[in-house]
């Protein structure tokens, strides 16, 4: 039977939520990845080191016996100071996450004026301490232009803090690729859904709330350009799923929560895509080696085996509808 082995795969953008949802979804990431960068936009958000460490313990308990490294992040607000950032580094927390206020789920406490003096002061300290800044890069403008409208913020931050490593999270617009390529300290993550789907999957036929996410899926040209970046394992891009579980009722009610739950199918689906384009040799670079180099992560000894056999995707998992629910894959876990 045909199979591949991925060494120390990493998910550099993950939502695990908390409570019963955390307990329901954690095992899917633990089975697939050696570690993941966990987002801090809980309710209430992870604003300090003590709450991050407590959340990390809850994640480890939910993971069970699986060997897994949850990399924690702090929600960037003006309340952070040098002492808290020093404490973060001393406790192995190297990531700050910047949410523009109101841009996505759990961003109510985000930054309304990103380039204000207090935020710039915090970023100066972050640069000094070799922390990493991850950014949800969208304005509050027209939905298909929000990422492009945010480019100037990335440019100003990259130029103002040339020694600060900045991550353009879940890049979704082909125009953003050139921005990442231009600045030595700017990198990006790509999701499965942005390299495999377009806005047609959300509103092209019947409305599909389970394909609704932020940043919104964009045009086929955007999808194809991002997929080429992933398939070629571009050195400035790594994999970050942005898997974001919401209970079915929250997705299907009038407000329609933004987020795609992809954790159960990530690696088999990526294997299908890379195989279809004769790029299987690049898959490990995209899901492991690039992240190790970009973020300075030491590889673990965890290996994930994928085999060429059918895998059915459940219609729902603990009340959460996964990406491509009810479908099937040609690769599965060994």
Buried (B, 14 or more C-beta within 10 A) or exposed (E): EEEBEBBBBBBBBBBBBBEEBBBBBBBBBBBBBBBBBBBBBBEEBBBBBEBBBEBBEBBBEBBEEBEBBBBBBBBBBBEBEBEBBEBBBEBEBBBBBBBBEEBBBBBEBBBEEBEEEBBBBBBBBBBEBEBBBBBBBBBEEEEBEBBBBBBEBBBEBBEEBEEBBBBBBBBBBBBBBEBBBEBEBBBBBBBBBBBBBBBBBBEEEEEBBBBBBBBBBBBEEBBEBBBBBBBBBBEBBBBBBBBBBBBBEBBBEEEBBBBBBBBBBBBBBBBBBBBEBEBBEBBBBBBBBBBBEBBEBEBBEBEBEBBBBEBEBEEEBEBBBBBBBEEEBBBBBB
